[in-house]
Amino acid sequence: MTSKTPKPATGLTGLFVRNVGHSGKTGPDKYGDQHGLILRVLPSGSKQWIWRGTVGGKRVDMGLGGYPYVTLAEARQKAFEYRKSARSGEDPRLAREASPKFKEAAETVIAIHRASWRPGGRSEGQWRASLRDYAMPRLGGKGIDEITTADVMEVLLPIWSSKPETARRVRQRIGAIMKWAVAQGYRESNPAGDAIASALPRHGKGRQHFRALPHGDVGAALETIHASRAWPATKLAFEFLVLTAARSGEVRHAMWQEMDVGTETWTVPGDRMKSGRTHRVPLTPRAIEVLCEARRHAGGDGLVFPSPTNRALSASTLSKLLRENGVAAVPHGFRTSFRVWCGDTGVAREVAEAALAHVVRDKVEAAYARGTLFARRREVMEQWARYLARPAGADPA
């Protein structure tokens, strides 16, 4: 059981509010202060301010926001104003700003998160699409303070078993909006939080991985795509993705100024990398040939692999290319194919992980990786390219 910080004898203090944790008992812990102010500490550890008073002869509880978004001094001032209003015969609930609708709160939360999302990335579009398709029909027009756990259950149950990953993301995004509402004092709890977890059935299957081909089938997939009638830049983008083991977005938004044919290096800027750090990719002779073909089709300025309208290929373009040509994988799955090939052919783990631009957690290993692995990665990528180009039926080793 978590030990409880002793309550100050003369009301709450900033130090107490900052340090107090949940006692471990069932339900929230409550600590009173001046003017009807109450600090609630939930089992999750989150802290909420409540004003408790009497209005029209009835007890009223009003949320004042969550700590640390609302400080003790700010909560105490609000409680004083509400107590004063109630004593004069007024209803402080009427004076408080009306709660926004869920759809309005969603826009506010998306705007807050936008600053942390990668420019040109898919995060905002994914948030909007999932909320539009699943949450808005039920919750969009409701006040943020009116939404119940039952409402959230009605959103999630139809997709909880059939689309578990989508359901998980929808619940997470609804929860983020509700946490914002708690922090702003519009409601006291998150209806998409712990309470709903016990009510929803457990998922029987583990998290689904990206569909990938056995590495021995990747060369044949490249031949299939080469023979297709797809847009030339799309076919070249796919081959470049496979040869470099890069992510789809890194390839689709690749610019000519990132390519250095002289040193056979592609430098991907940090704002397009999942890690947020610049990544250098060694280019094999075949990757250079792909760039030369792309230059003939699109010139040498702007995007390396533009769409027919001279814009970046959409996120679904490469997936559609594979699907329409009977390739049973998704673009990201070819990184898996490469990683399995590395394991099967004895490529050192740190080299394989560096080639995939995975973050190295160990500080000593990370320092070593930055200093020594680029030349070894070039050797591995050249072996990978030769493996992909081998004749059908040849020794896979």
KOLGUGU-252238 format. One record per residue (C-alpha): y, z, x; residue in one letter; residue number from 1. Coordinates in nm, 2 decimals, decimal comma. Last residue first. Layout:
N
R       v       w       u  residuo  num
R       Y       Z       X        A  NUM
...
END
This chain:
397
R       v       w       u  residuo  num
R   -1,76   -4,90    2,25        A  397
R   -1,78   -5,12    1,94        P  396
R   -2,03   -5,37    2,10        D  395
R   -1,94   -5,71    1,94        A  394
R   -2,06   -5,80    1,59        G  393
R   -1,73   -5,95    1,49        A  392
R   -1,53   -6,05    1,80        P  391
R   -1,31   -5,79    1,96        R  390
R   -0,94   -5,80    1,86        A  389
R   -0,93   -5,45    1,72        L  388
R   -1,09   -5,30    2,03        Y  387
R   -0,85   -5,48    2,25        R  386
R   -0,56   -5,33    2,06        A  385
R   -0,71   -4,98    2,08        W  384
R   -0,76   -5,01    2,45        Q  383
R   -0,40   -5,12    2,49        E  382
R   -0,29   -4,82    2,28        M  381
R   -0,50   -4,59    2,50        V  380
R   -0,35   -4,72    2,82        E  379
R    0,01   -4,69    2,69        R  378
R   -0,07   -4,33    2,58        R  377
R   -0,17   -4,24    2,93        R  376
R    0,16   -4,37    3,06        A  375
R    0,35   -4,17    2,80        F  374
R    0,15   -3,85    2,85        L  373
R    0,31   -3,67    3,15        T  372
R    0,64   -3,49    3,09        G  371
R    0,67   -3,45    2,71        R  370
R    0,30   -3,37    2,67        A  369
R    0,31   -3,10    2,94        Y  368
R    0,61   -2,93    2,77        A  367
R    0,43   -2,94    2,44        A  366
R    0,11   -2,80    2,60        E  365
R    0,30   -2,50    2,74        V  364
R    0,48   -2,45    2,40        K  363
R    0,17   -2,47    2,19        D  362
R    0,26   -2,61    1,85        R  361
R    0,24   -2,98    1,94        V  360
R    0,41   -3,18    1,66        V  359
R    0,22   -3,49    1,57        H  358
R    0,38   -3,81    1,71        A  357
R    0,06   -4,01    1,64        L  356
R    0,04   -4,11    2,01        A  355
R    0,11   -3,75    2,10        A  354
R   -0,19   -3,63    1,90        E  353
R   -0,42   -3,88    2,06        A  352
R   -0,30   -3,79    2,41        V  351
R   -0,33   -3,41    2,34        E  350
R   -0,68   -3,46    2,21        R  349
R   -0,81   -3,65    2,51        A  348
R   -0,95   -3,99    2,42        V  347
R   -1,33   -3,97    2,43        G  346
R   -1,42   -4,29    2,24        T  345
R   -1,53   -4,13    1,91        D  344
R   -1,23   -3,89    1,90        G  343
R   -0,98   -4,17    1,97        C  342
R   -1,15   -4,39    1,71        W  341
R   -1,12   -4,10    1,45        V  340
R   -0,74   -4,09    1,53        R  339
R   -0,70   -4,47    1,49        F  338
R   -0,88   -4,47    1,16        S  337
R   -0,67   -4,18    1,04        T  336
R   -0,35   -4,36    1,14        R  335
R   -0,49   -4,65    0,95        F  334
R   -0,50   -4,43    0,64        G  333
R   -0,12   -4,42    0,62        H  332
R   -0,12   -4,78    0,50        P  331
R   -0,37   -4,71    0,22        V  330
R   -0,74   -4,81    0,23        A  329
R   -1,00   -5,02    0,06        A  328
R   -0,88   -5,37    0,17        V  327
R   -0,95   -5,60   -0,13        G  326
R   -0,66   -5,84   -0,06        N  325
R   -0,45   -5,73   -0,36        E  324
R   -0,49   -5,36   -0,27        R  323
R   -0,39   -5,41    0,09        L  322
R   -0,08   -5,61    0,02        L  321
R    0,01   -5,37   -0,27        K  320
R    0,00   -5,07   -0,03        S  319
R    0,21   -5,26    0,22        L  318
R    0,48   -5,33   -0,05        T  317
R    0,48   -4,99   -0,22        S  316
R    0,73   -4,82    0,01        A  315
R    0,97   -5,12   -0,02        S  314
R    1,03   -5,36    0,26        L  313
R    1,38   -5,32    0,40        A  312
R    1,63   -5,57    0,27        R  311
R    1,66   -5,94    0,36        N  310
R    1,59   -6,06    0,01        T  309
R    1,25   -6,20    0,12        P  308
R    1,18   -5,85    0,27        S  307
R    1,28   -5,78    0,63        P  306
R    1,04   -5,70    0,92        F  305
R    1,25   -5,64    1,23        V  304
R    1,56   -5,53    1,03        L  303
R    1,90   -5,61    1,18        G  302
R    1,94   -5,89    1,43        D  301
R    1,69   -6,10    1,62        G  300
R    1,61   -6,38    1,38        G  299
R    1,39   -6,33    1,08        A  298
R    1,10   -6,57    1,10        H  297
R    1,11   -6,66    1,47        R  296
R    1,19   -6,29    1,56        R  295
R    0,89   -6,17    1,36        A  294
R    0,66   -6,40    1,57        E  293
R    0,81   -6,26    1,89        C  292
R    0,77   -5,90    1,76        L  291
R    0,40   -5,97    1,68        V  290
R    0,36   -6,11    2,03        E  289
R    0,51   -5,79    2,17        I  288
R    0,25   -5,59    1,96        A  287
R   -0,02   -5,81    2,11        R  286
R    0,09   -5,73    2,47        P  285
R    0,09   -5,36    2,38        T  284
R    0,41   -5,16    2,30        L  283
R    0,44   -4,80    2,41        P  282
R    0,60   -4,59    2,14        V  281
R    0,89   -4,35    2,22        R  280
R    0,97   -4,09    1,95        H  279
R    1,31   -3,93    1,88        T  278
R    1,27   -3,60    1,70        R  277
R    1,30   -3,51    1,33        G  276
R    0,93   -3,43    1,32        S  275
R    0,88   -3,67    1,03        K  274
R    1,06   -3,94    1,22        M  273
R    1,32   -4,16    1,07        R  272
R    1,62   -3,94    1,16        D  271
R    1,47   -3,89    1,51        G  270
R    1,53   -4,25    1,62        P  269
R    1,21   -4,46    1,69        V  268
R    1,22   -4,60    2,05        T  267
R    0,99   -4,90    2,08        W  266
R    0,89   -4,97    2,44        T  265
R    0,76   -5,28    2,63        E  264
R    1,00   -5,21    2,92        T  263
R    1,16   -5,56    2,89        G  262
R    1,07   -5,59    2,53        V  261
R    1,30   -5,30    2,44        D  260
R    1,29   -5,26    2,06        M  259
R    1,51   -5,01    1,88        E  258
R    1,80   -5,25    1,87        Q  257
R    1,58   -5,48    1,66        W  256
R    1,55   -5,23    1,37        M  255
R    1,24   -5,07    1,22        A  254
R    1,29   -4,96    0,86        H  253
R    0,94   -5,09    0,74        R  252
R    0,78   -4,96    1,06        V  251
R    0,90   -4,60    1,06        E  250
R    0,85   -4,59    0,68        G  249
R    0,49   -4,69    0,71        S  248
R    0,39   -4,44    0,97        R  247
R    0,29   -4,55    1,32        A  246
R   -0,05   -4,61    1,47        A  245
R    0,12   -4,87    1,70        T  244
R   -0,13   -5,16    1,65        L  243
R   -0,20   -5,07    1,29        V  242
R    0,17   -5,06    1,19        L  241
R    0,25   -5,37    1,39        F  240
R   -0,03   -5,55    1,20        E  239
R    0,11   -5,44    0,86        F  238
R    0,46   -5,54    0,96        A  237
R    0,34   -5,88    1,06        L  236
R    0,17   -5,93    0,72        K  235
R    0,49   -5,82    0,54        T  234
R    0,71   -6,04    0,76        A  233
R    0,50   -6,34    0,68        P  232
R    0,52   -6,29    0,29        W  231
R    0,16   -6,29    0,17        A  230
R   -0,07   -6,59    0,15        R  229
R   -0,36   -6,41    0,30        S  228
R   -0,55   -6,52    0,61        A  227
R   -0,37   -6,27    0,84        H  226
R   -0,45   -5,99    0,59        I  225
R   -0,82   -6,06    0,60        T  224
R   -0,81   -6,08    0,98        E  223
R   -0,64   -5,74    1,00        L  222
R   -0,90   -5,60    0,77        A  221
R   -1,18   -5,74    0,99        A  220
R   -1,02   -5,56    1,29        G  219
R   -1,00   -5,23    1,09        V  218
R   -1,37   -5,23    1,00        D  217
R   -1,50   -5,05    1,31        G  216
R   -1,24   -4,78    1,26        H  215
R   -1,40   -4,67    0,94        P  214
R   -1,14   -4,75    0,68        L  213
R   -0,90   -4,49    0,53        A  212
R   -0,81   -4,35    0,20        R  211
R   -0,55   -4,07    0,25        F  210
R   -0,70   -3,73    0,20        H  209
R   -0,75   -3,55   -0,13        Q  208
R   -0,70   -3,17   -0,14        R  207
R   -1,01   -2,98   -0,22        G  206
R   -1,19   -3,02   -0,55        K  205
R   -1,27   -2,77   -0,82        G  204
R   -0,91   -2,69   -0,90        H  203
R   -0,88   -2,34   -1,05        R  202
R   -0,78   -2,32   -1,41        P  201
R   -0,42   -2,22   -1,50        L  200
R   -0,35   -1,87   -1,63        A  199
R   -0,37   -1,69   -1,30        S  198
R   -0,11   -1,92   -1,14        A  197
R    0,12   -1,90   -1,43        I  196
R    0,22   -1,54   -1,37        A  195
R    0,28   -1,60   -1,00        D  194
R    0,57   -1,85   -1,04        G  193
R    0,65   -2,13   -1,28        A  192
R    0,82   -1,90   -1,53        P  191
R    1,05   -1,78   -1,25        N  190
R    1,22   -1,45   -1,34        S  189
R    1,55   -1,29   -1,45        E  188
R    1,75   -1,58   -1,59        R  187
R    2,09   -1,73   -1,56        Y  186
R    2,20   -1,50   -1,28        G  185
R    2,27   -1,78   -1,02        Q  184
R    1,98   -1,67   -0,80        A  183
R    1,74   -1,67   -1,10        V  182
R    1,85   -2,02   -1,19        A  181
R    1,80   -2,14   -0,84        W  180
R    1,45   -1,99   -0,85        K  179
R    1,39   -2,18   -1,17        M  178
R    1,49   -2,51   -1,01        I  177
R    1,26   -2,44   -0,72        A  176
R    0,98   -2,34   -0,96        G  175
R    1,01   -2,67   -1,15        I  174
R    0,97   -2,85   -0,82        R  173
R    0,66   -2,65   -0,71        Q  172
R    0,50   -2,70   -1,06        R  171
R    0,56   -3,07   -1,04        V  170
R    0,42   -3,08   -0,69        R  169
R    0,10   -2,90   -0,78        R  168
R    0,06   -3,12   -1,09        A  167
R    0,09   -3,43   -0,88        T  166
R   -0,17   -3,30   -0,64        E  165
R   -0,41   -3,20   -0,92        P  164
R   -0,39   -3,53   -1,12        K  163
R   -0,68   -3,51   -1,37        S  162
R   -0,73   -3,13   -1,36        S  161
R   -0,37   -3,01   -1,39        W  160
R   -0,24   -3,32   -1,56        I  159
R   -0,24   -3,23   -1,93        P  158
R   -0,21   -2,86   -1,84        L  157
R    0,11   -2,88   -1,64        L  156
R    0,39   -2,95   -1,89        V  155
R    0,25   -2,73   -2,16        E  154
R    0,20   -2,45   -1,91        M  153
R    0,57   -2,48   -1,81        V  152
R    0,67   -2,43   -2,18        D  151
R    0,42   -2,14   -2,21        A  150
R    0,58   -1,97   -1,90        T  149
R    0,90   -1,98   -2,09        T  148
R    1,22   -2,18   -2,08        I  147
R    1,52   -2,04   -2,26        E  146
R    1,74   -1,94   -1,97        D  145
R    1,75   -2,29   -1,83        I  144
R    1,86   -2,41   -2,17        G  143
R    1,62   -2,67   -2,30        K  142
R    1,70   -3,04   -2,32        G  141
R    1,50   -3,14   -2,01        G  140
R    1,20   -2,91   -2,06        L  139
R    0,94   -3,09   -2,26        R  138
R    1,01   -3,46   -2,20        P  137
R    1,19   -3,37   -1,87        M  136
R    0,89   -3,21   -1,69        A  135
R    0,63   -3,49   -1,66        Y  134
R    0,76   -3,84   -1,61        D  133
R    1,12   -3,75   -1,53        R  132
R    1,04   -3,45   -1,31        L  131
R    0,78   -3,65   -1,11        S  130
R    1,01   -3,95   -1,07        A  129
R    1,32   -3,75   -0,98        R  128
R    1,15   -3,55   -0,71        W  127
R    0,97   -3,85   -0,57        Q  126
R    1,30   -4,05   -0,55        G  125
R    1,47   -3,76   -0,38        E  124
R    1,20   -3,72   -0,12        S  123
R    1,15   -4,09   -0,04        R  122
R    1,36   -4,12    0,28        G  121
R    1,67   -4,32    0,34        G  120
R    1,84   -4,03    0,50        P  119
R    1,59   -3,75    0,57        R  118
R    1,62   -3,46    0,32        W  117
R    1,80   -3,14    0,41        S  116
R    2,14   -3,24    0,26        A  115
R    1,97   -3,36   -0,05        R  114
R    1,83   -3,02   -0,13        H  113
R    2,15   -2,89   -0,28        I  112
R    2,20   -3,21   -0,48        A  111
R    1,85   -3,20   -0,61        I  110
R    1,91   -2,84   -0,72        V  109
R    2,23   -2,94   -0,91        T  108
R    2,06   -3,24   -1,08        E  107
R    1,77   -3,02   -1,18        A  106
R    2,01   -2,76   -1,33        A  105
R    2,16   -3,03   -1,55        E  104
R    1,81   -3,14   -1,67        K  103
R    1,71   -2,78   -1,74        F  102
R    2,02   -2,73   -1,96        K  101
R    2,29   -2,51   -1,82        P  100
R    2,34   -2,15   -1,91        S   99
R    2,66   -2,07   -2,09        A   98
R    2,93   -1,90   -1,88        E   97
R    2,94   -1,53   -1,96        R   96
R    3,19   -1,41   -2,22        A   95
R    2,95   -1,42   -2,50        L   94
R    2,69   -1,21   -2,32        R   93
R    2,96   -0,95   -2,25        P   92
R    2,96   -0,86   -2,62        D   91
R    3,29   -0,69   -2,69        E   90
R    3,34   -0,34   -2,84        G   89
R    3,57   -0,20   -2,57        S   88
R    3,27   -0,02   -2,41        R   87
R    3,08   -0,34   -2,38        A   86
R    3,36   -0,51   -2,19        S   85
R    3,39   -0,22   -1,95        K   84
R    3,02   -0,21   -1,89        R   83
R    3,01   -0,59   -1,83        Y   82
R    3,31   -0,58   -1,59        E   81
R    3,15   -0,29   -1,39        F   80
R    2,82   -0,47   -1,38        A   79
R    2,99   -0,78   -1,24        K   78
R    3,16   -0,57   -0,97        Q   77
R    2,83   -0,40   -0,88        R   76
R    2,66   -0,73   -0,85        A   75
R    2,93   -0,87   -0,62        E   74
R    2,93   -0,55   -0,40        A   73
R    2,55   -0,55   -0,38        L   72
R    2,54   -0,92   -0,28        T   71
R    2,45   -1,21   -0,49        V   70
R    2,26   -1,49   -0,30        Y   69
R    2,09   -1,21   -0,11        P   68
R    1,97   -1,10   -0,36        Y   67
R    1,91   -1,27   -0,70        G   66
R    2,14   -1,32   -0,99        G   65
R    2,32   -1,11   -1,25        L   64
R    2,05   -1,11   -1,52        G   63
R    2,14   -0,94   -1,84        M   62
R    1,95   -0,66   -2,01        D   61
R    2,08   -0,53   -2,35        V   60
R    2,00   -0,21   -2,54        R   59
R    2,11   -0,22   -2,90        K   58
R    2,39   -0,02   -3,07        G   57
R    2,62   -0,32   -3,09        G   56
R    2,59   -0,37   -2,71        V   55
R    2,43   -0,11   -2,50        T   54
R    2,39   -0,16   -2,12        G   53
R    2,15   -0,28   -1,85        R   52
R    2,28   -0,51   -1,58        W   51
R    2,00   -0,67   -1,37        I   50
R    2,01   -0,78   -1,01        W   49
R    1,70   -0,94   -0,86        Q   48
R    1,50   -0,90   -0,54        K   47
R    1,21   -1,12   -0,42        S   46
R    0,92   -0,93   -0,25        G   45
R    0,64   -1,11   -0,44        S   44
R    0,56   -0,79   -0,62        P   43
R    0,91   -0,79   -0,76        L   42
R    1,20   -0,57   -0,65        V   41
R    1,44   -0,51   -0,94        R   40
R    1,79   -0,37   -0,85        L   39
R    1,96   -0,22   -1,16        I   38
R    2,33   -0,20   -1,24        L   37
R    2,42    0,01   -1,54        G   36
R    2,77    0,09   -1,42        H   35
R    2,66    0,24   -1,09        Q   34
R    2,31    0,21   -0,94        D   33
R    1,95    0,22   -1,05        G   32
R    1,64    0,11   -0,86        Y   31
R    1,35   -0,06   -1,02        K   30
R    1,01   -0,16   -0,88        D   29
R    0,84   -0,46   -1,04        P   28
R    0,49   -0,46   -1,19        G   27
R    0,17   -0,30   -1,07        T   26
R    0,22   -0,08   -0,76        K   25
R    0,25   -0,22   -0,42        G   24
R    0,58   -0,04   -0,33        S   23
R    0,78   -0,36   -0,31        H   22
R    1,02   -0,38   -0,02        G   21
R    1,35   -0,22    0,06        V   20
R    1,53   -0,33    0,37        N   19
R    1,83   -0,54    0,26        R   18
R    1,90   -0,33   -0,06        V   17
R    1,88   -0,01    0,14        F   16
R    2,12   -0,13    0,41        L   15
R    2,37   -0,26    0,15        G   14
R    2,37    0,08   -0,01        T   13
R    2,24    0,19   -0,36        L   12
R    2,35    0,50   -0,53        G   11
R    2,44    0,85   -0,40        T   10
R    2,10    0,99   -0,30        A    9
R    1,98    0,67   -0,13        P    8
R    1,64    0,55   -0,24        K    7
R    1,36    0,61    0,02        P    6
R    1,22    0,28    0,15        T    5
R    0,88    0,23    0,00        K    4
R    0,56    0,21    0,21        S    3
R    0,34   -0,09    0,13        T    2
R    0,00    0,00    0,00        M    1
END
